[in-house]
């Protein structure tokens, strides 16, 4: 099943006109003729069943026959992950985290970060593609890039379980030992050079719990996926 996306679609709409990119994909790539059934999500929990009533290279129109509201994940997972030196590794993380299940993603610039500039438009496209491929109804939120210290301060009054995964030889709990079903979770993952000692201390002082993801030393993007899957796994 091919899934299409339109964030402005509501349960009251009876018709949809796809934007230029989606219209081109439907008309020129998939070559779907008039009368073809299509499934659409607005990224806010709704699936819509529709039928193409007009097909042109720059404007495809479909009439909506029905819709259903799906339940969100039984947890909220916020992954705050430092951008990787090689951008394709971060894009891989965005894709896989969306497929597995994540609510919110924040790129965090740390003391040891080698990449400090990202292209959010590109990241949004990666997330959208993964959403459609994995047939998800909820679009993860991609937040603006923020410095480590500003991010920690911004979480001060939040109620989520706040965790920081790092490789320093200090007193840490295993991730699986602190996770509980149906809770809001925030997990911080550092850059290739890990968090600095000062960053770890600052996070802990502000209520973050240090955790270990296992005995292996993991790349940033791998650590983020391990954390994401660990949270999803306890809800299976």
Order of alpha helices (4+ residues) and beta strands (2+ residues): beta-beta-alpha-beta-beta-beta-beta-alpha-beta-alpha-beta-beta-alpha-beta-beta-alpha-beta-alpha-beta-alpha
